[in-house]
Amino acid sequence: MSVEAVNDVRSAANGRGAASTPVLKTELLTVRFGGLAALSKVNFEVKRDEVCAIIGPNGAGKSTFFNCLTGVLKPTSGRILFNGEDITGLPSNAISRKGIARSYQITNIMPNASALENVRIAAQSRRHAWNMISHHSAFPDINEKAEAALQSVGLLEKADQLAANLSHGEQRNLEIGIALATEPTLLCLDEPTAGMSAAETHDTMQLVRRIAKNLTILIVEHDMQVVMELCHRITVLHYGEILADGTPEEIQRNPKVQEVYLKT
């Protein structure tokens, strides 16, 4: 089945009575490290087909929040609901299989493998039990899925290049391709334009716009131009609590946000 057909099936399924259910919801999510509350009773949700951003100054709790959503950290209390199912405290591999994929602030790829091999491993994790006996050519559906993921991030022509030889921007986009190969419902992007040139940032924004047609996306990002241009809704964290939530225009006008973040 082509990637377009898969997306059509997923979109149709999502539309049957699911529009009113948030893809992701947290209830009173709290994380404590000793006496320090990195997150404190955070109530948050992402609706289907939204592109949302989490912003805030350093130490606001953004990374802790992402780590809880993706199973890197277990919350101290509260709940995380994904498509209405409680996934609180599940390990990262189980959360990934539920349909949440993530890119990292620091590029997380296999530099000595080709771009195609990087993506093919992710695709195989969803389609076949892992084994070291069968050659990857025995799974043509995996190759098709991997090539479609590379195509979606503009790297199909560089499929045979070592990941280490790709530019920084291409490596970041390869990581998005790896995430897409796991067939997620929700894609979490951690600083997707970090370290990029202006041209690379522009290309990545265009990429996010394309893939957002078939995905719900949650972004942590410091580049305010990226956030304001890409996102439908923005949530501002400050000292582990939600300071504000709204459209880009509402966030820009919010005096509390201006005081603690936008003017710093």
CORKA-V373727 format. One record per backbone hydrogen bond with DSSP energy under -1.0 kcal/mol. CO is the residue of the C=O (numbers start at 0). NH is the residue of the N-H. Records with the same first field share a line. If there is no record, write none. Layout:
BEGIN
CO=NH  NH
END
This chain:
BEGIN
1=5
2=6
3=7
4=8
5=9
6=10
7=11
8=12
9=13
10=14
12=15
14=16
17=20
22=82
23=45
24=80
25=43
26=78
28=41
29=75  76
30=37  38
32=35
35=32
38=30
41=28
43=25
45=22  23
46=49
49=216
50=231  232
51=218
52=234
54=236
56=59
59=239
60=64
61=65
62=66
63=67
64=68
65=69
66=71  72
67=70
76=29
78=26
79=86
80=24
81=84
84=81
86=89
90=94
91=95
92=96
93=97
94=99
98=184  185
100=187
109=112
110=163
112=162
113=117
114=118
115=119
116=120
117=121
118=122
119=123
120=124
122=125
123=127
134=137
135=138
138=142
139=143
140=144
141=145
142=146
143=147
144=148
145=149
146=150
147=151
148=152
149=154
150=153
154=157
155=158
157=160
158=115
160=114
161=164
162=165
166=170
167=171
168=172
169=173
170=174
171=175
172=176
173=177
174=178
175=179
176=180
178=181
179=182
184=215
185=100
186=217
187=102
188=219
190=193
192=195
196=200
197=201
198=202
199=203
200=204
201=205
202=206
203=207
204=208
205=209
206=210
207=211
209=212
210=213
215=186
216=51
217=188
218=53
219=190
222=226
223=227
224=228
225=229
226=230
232=52
233=245
234=54
235=242  243
237=240
239=39
240=237
243=235
245=233
246=250
247=251
248=252
253=257
254=258
255=259
256=260  261
257=262
260=263
END
